[in-house]
Amino acid sequence: MVLGLALAVAAGAYAAARFASPSIVAYVVEETLVQKLPPGTDPVAVRARFHTMLHGHPGSAARLERLMEIAQVLEKSQQLTPSELEHLLAGRM
């Protein structure tokens, strides 16, 4: 009985993590993007463009792939240039 309960809790935790992980990745990438914006860039407008760009990718797998591509670029830069920002928000890399 205890083993069954432990298995049920583990399965529930796995399911919750699997369901929430794309949202967590999107949040982290969005916050990192906003932190690395070029000076004078409106964060509200960038957030809106970021969400529009993400919703342009059908399916969660495509969105997660795009988020990982953006994360790789953000990881390598201290601050984005305006052209880098445009490239990231344009859609496909």
Buried (B, 14 or more C-beta within 10 A) or exposed (E): EEEEEEEEEEEEEEEEEEEEEBEEBBEEBBEEBBEBBEEEEEEEEBBEBBEEBBEEBEEEEEBBEBBEBBBEBBEEEEEBEEEBBEBBBEEEE
